[in-house]
Amino acid sequence: MTKGAMTKAVLSEIPRQNPCAQCGTPIPQPDWIEPGEGRVSYLWTCHACNYRFEAVAIFDEVAVEHPPLAA
């Protein structure tokens, strides 16, 4: 699987109803999505308590395709 294909697959599956990290209220969708190599970051804002937080999804498949250079 290519990196571009993996990012497209992940972005098409946007998380919804994520609970607020502070008060637990479900948040309909993230405010911002930022894909990166082997990860996708999501910025969430809770409109119930005004708490903002970031959640990061990390994918093991990229680590297998690109092993570390140093042991």
C-alpha positions as CSV (number, residue, x, y, z in Angstrom):
1,M,0.0,0.0,0.0
2,T,1.4,3.4,-0.9
3,K,1.5,6.3,1.5
4,G,-0.9,8.3,-0.6
5,A,-3.4,5.5,-0.8
6,M,-3.2,4.9,3.0
7,T,-3.7,8.6,3.7
8,K,-6.8,8.7,1.4
9,A,-8.3,5.7,3.1
10,V,-7.8,7.2,6.5
11,L,-9.1,10.6,5.6
12,S,-12.3,9.0,4.1
13,E,-12.9,7.5,7.6
14,I,-13.1,10.7,9.7
15,P,-13.8,9.9,13.3
16,R,-17.1,11.2,14.6
17,Q,-18.7,11.6,18.0
18,N,-15.3,11.5,19.8
19,P,-15.8,12.2,23.5
20,C,-14.3,15.4,24.9
21,A,-11.1,14.6,26.8
22,Q,-12.3,16.9,29.7
23,C,-16.1,16.5,30.1
24,G,-16.9,13.5,28.0
25,T,-19.5,15.2,25.7
26,P,-19.5,13.7,22.2
27,I,-18.0,16.0,19.6
28,P,-19.6,15.6,16.1
29,Q,-16.4,15.9,14.1
30,P,-12.8,17.3,14.3
31,D,-12.1,21.0,13.5
32,W,-8.9,20.2,11.7
33,I,-7.3,17.1,10.2
34,E,-3.6,17.0,9.4
35,P,-2.1,13.9,7.8
36,G,1.5,13.0,8.2
37,E,3.8,10.1,7.4
38,G,2.5,7.2,9.5
39,R,0.0,9.3,11.4
40,V,-3.0,11.6,11.3
41,S,-3.6,14.4,13.8
42,Y,-7.1,15.6,14.7
43,L,-7.9,18.9,16.5
44,W,-11.1,18.7,18.5
45,T,-13.1,21.5,20.3
46,C,-15.8,20.8,22.8
47,H,-18.7,23.3,22.5
48,A,-20.0,22.2,25.9
49,C,-16.9,23.1,28.0
50,N,-14.7,25.0,25.4
51,Y,-11.9,22.5,25.9
52,R,-9.6,22.0,22.9
53,F,-7.3,18.9,22.4
54,E,-5.4,17.0,19.8
55,A,-5.7,13.3,19.1
56,V,-3.1,11.4,17.0
57,A,-3.7,8.1,15.1
58,I,-0.4,6.3,14.4
59,F,-0.3,3.5,11.9
60,D,2.1,0.5,12.3
61,E,2.1,-0.3,8.6
62,V,4.4,2.6,7.8
63,A,6.9,1.6,10.5
64,V,7.1,-1.8,8.8
65,E,7.7,-0.3,5.3
66,H,10.4,2.1,6.7
67,P,12.4,0.4,9.4
68,P,14.6,2.7,11.6
69,L,18.1,3.6,10.2
70,A,19.9,3.0,13.5
71,A,19.6,0.1,15.9
